[in-house]
């Protein structure tokens, strides 16, 4: 696999982690439809409560690779057919995106149990959270060939730019994981915007159990870390010790670190302890087998004693296995 494809899949990992769960995908679409009339129109006839992820039942899912997530769903008024819902995440502009989602919509998402119509009418939704504005559908309509198709693609497609997602819709969402994920991606290139949104993020996180909070924030911290290339490591050895991730391709190190630390501080302020907190504390203590010293470092970081004792209990339980 090429380095570029590997990077692309790494970029989409957080999106897949959160939104491959049908209830989270539904919540994301509901959040984004609040101020996206095109998305509202495309989903008007779909019962999002019936979303089922396709890998469980569709044999050609392997052709789609790792970047996208596909579902099937029933129509709102019942009926004999299913519809396909394809979520394609992009964190940068890609000229080939319409070819890509078109191939999925017209050739890959198939129902092999139907002997008459094996293709499923599919609604492709491009979820974009890049650092600059982008509208591949508007670019398509500027092309000369578009006029011969009535300015329409041969499949339904809509763009969702997460920069336009409404924070209040996130706070009001019944899926905290989906809401926090949307805000993490929305502000992935904007430390100042994220700082202003921190109260809303904390409000959403408080709706989740402590262990789910810590797992999600840990995933977000990983999502925000940069990946130096081998060439960068060779030429700038001082960077080799930095954690791996993805945003370094687009924004400078200080911005990435600022965002990462902002998310980490949320976890500390809310008082939960993740496996990553324990690991980083142990590393800071400079020991491999000194968990008590790691706990002391947690106290120095201001983590509540109750949570430190929870971490100690988990460690003792793990050591007995």
N, C-alpha and C positions, 0 to 999 in steps of 0.2 A: 504494500500500500504506500502511495506517495506521501511525502511529508505534508503537502498541502491538504490532502484528504484527511490525514490524521488530525491536523489542526482543526479542520472544519467539524469533524466529529466531536473533538474535545469541546468546541464552542457550543455545540448543541446538547452536551451532556446534561447540563442543569435544566434546560427546557424539557428534555425527555424525562428526567427524574421527577419533575413536578407534574407535568401535564399528560403523561401517558396514563395517569389515573383518570377514568372517565368523569368522576365528579369534579375534579380539578379543571379538566378541559372545559366542561360545561360552565364552571364558574368564570374561567377566563373569558369565554365567549360572551357571557352575560355582562361582565365588567366592560368589555370593549364595545359592546353594542349600545351602551348608554349614549355615546356620542359619535357613533359611526352608522349613518343611515344605510350605507351599502351593505354592511354586515347584517344589520337588522332585516333588510330586504331578503338577503340570501338565506337567512335562517328562519324566516317567517313561517315556513311550512314544515319545520323539523321539530320533532319532540326530543329535546336534548336529554330528557330523563332516560331515554332508551339507548344512549351511547354504549357501544361495545367495541373494544379495541380489536382490530382485525387480526393480529398475529395468532389469535386463538383459533381462528376458523378459516383463514385464507392462505392457500398454499404458495402464492407467488409473492408473499411479503418480503422474502429475501432480496428480491430485485430492487426494493426501494432503498436498501442501505440503512443507514443509521440516522440520517438527518431529520426525517419527517415522522409524524405519527398519524396513523389512519384509523378511522372508526367507521362503523355503520350505525345507522339510526332509523327509526320508523318515522313516517310522516305524522304530522300532528293529528290529522283526521283519520288515522288508520290507513287502510288500503293494503294492496298486495305487494308493494315494492318497498325495498329499503333504499336509503340514500347513503352515499359515502361522504365522510367529512375528512378532508386531508388538511392537517396542520403542518405547514412548512415554515420552519424558523430560519431567519436570516439575521445575522448581526453585522453584515456588510453588504454592499450592493453587488449583485451578480447578474450579468447580462443574460445568462442562460436560464434564469429562474422560471420563465414561462414555458420554455421547452421542457424543463425538468418536471414541473407540476403537471403539464399537459400529458406527458408520457405516463405519469402515475394515474391521472384521472381517466385516460382513454384506453390504457393497455394493461395496467397492473392491478388495479382494484377490481377484482373479478369474483363472481359467485359461480363456482364450478358445479354447484348442485342444480343450477337453473339451465336446462337444456335449450331454452328458447332465447333468452337474453342473458348472456353470462356477464356482460358489463353492467356495472352499477352506476347510475347517474351520480356524479361526484361533484361536490362543492369544495373547491380548493381555496384555502385561507392562508395567505402569506403573513406570518407574524414577524414583524421587523422591529429591531431595537438598536439600529446602528447609530453612529454619532452624527450623521447628517441626514437631511430629508431625502426621501426616495419614493418614487411611484412608478414601478415597472409597467403598470397598466396604462398610465398616461403616456409613457414612452412608446408603448406599442401603438397607441392610437395616432401618434405622429407619423408612423410609417406609411408609405404609399400603399402597401398591401392591405392595411387595415380597412381602407374604404371599400374594398371588394368583399369584406365580411361584415359590413354594417358596423364597423368599429367594435365588433364583438369577437371574443375568442370562441373556439368551438367547445368550450366547457365553462362552467361558472367559476369565477375567480374574483376574490376581493382582497385588498391589502388592509392589514391592521398595523398601524404604526403605534407602538407602545408609548411613544412620547406623548401621545394624545390621550392615553388612558386616564380616567378620572380618579383621583386619590380617594374621594369620598365614596365612590362606587366600590373601591377596594375595601375601605373600612366597613361598609355595609354588607359585603359579601358573606355568604354562609360557608365559604371555604377559606379559612385563614391561610392555608398553605398556598393556594392559588393566588390569593391577594398579595401576600408578601412576595411571592415569586414575581408577580407582575411589577411590583414596585422596585424590586431588586434590578430587574432588567430595564425598567423605565429610566432609572437613575444610574445605570451602569457607567455612564460617561459624564456624570454631573455631580461632583461632590457637594456643591452648594445647594443644588436642588434636593439632594438626598438629606442634607442637614435640616432643611426646612420641613422635610417629610418625616423626620424621625418620630415625632409624637404620634403620627398616624400609624407608623410601622409598629411601635410599641403597643398601641391600642389593639392592633390586629393580633400580635403575638400573644397577648394576654388571654386570648380566646382559646389557645392551644395548651395541651398538657406540657409540663416542663420538659419532658424528654423529647417531645416532638419539636418544641421550640429550639432546643439546643442542636438537634440533628439538622434542622432546616437552616439555621444560621451558620452552622459549620459548613454545610454545602455551599451557602452563599459566599462565605469567606474563600473557599476553594475556587469558586467561580470567578472571584475578583482578582486572584493572584496572577502574576505574569509568568510566561514561559520564555526564558531566554533561549535562543537557538544555540546549537553547538558552536557555531562560528562566533557568536557573541561571548560565549563562555571562554573560548580560546583567546579572544582579543581583549576581554575585560574580565580577568579572573576574579575581580572583587564581586562580580555579580553572580558567580556560580552558586553561592550559598543561598540565594533568594529562592523562595518557594515557587512552584510551578503553577500555571493557570493560563489565562488567555488574553486579557485586555491590553497587554503590552504592545501588541501589534498596532494598536490604534492610538493610545494615549500614553503620556509620559509616566515614568516610574512613580513620581511623587503623587500624581493623581490616583493611581492604582492603590498606593499605600494608604493614602488618605481615606479612600473608600473602605479599604479592608479594615483599617483600624476603627473607623466609625461603626461598622457592623459588629466588630469584636466588642466595642465598648457597650453596645446595646445589650449583648449577652451578659457582660459583667454587671451592668447597672440593674438588669432585671433579675440577677442573682442565680442564673442556672449555670451548671458546670457541664461541659461536653467532654468527650474523650480527647478532643483537641486541646481544650484548656489544660487538662491533666498532662498531656504529652508536652505541651509547650512549657508548662511550669517545671516539669522534670528536666527538660533540656536547659532551661534557664538555671536550674540548681546545679547543673553540670554533673549529674549522676545518672547511671543507667538503672541502678537498683536502690533507689532511695526515695520511695514514695512519700515517706514522712517529710522529707525535705521539700518535696514538690508541694505538699500541702501547706508547708510554711510559706512558700512563695505565693501560693494562692491567697493566703491571709494578707500578705504584703500588697497584693493587687487589689485588695478590698472586697474579695468574694465572701459573701455571708458565711458564717460558721456552720449554719444548718446545711448549706449546700456542700460545704467542704466535708462534713460528716457523711453526706450521701455518697460523695465520691469515694471516701475511705471505705464505706460499707461495700460499694460495688467492687472496689479493688480486692478487698478481703474475700468476697464471694468468688471472684474470678480466680484468685490464687488457690482456692480449695478444689477447683475442678481438675 
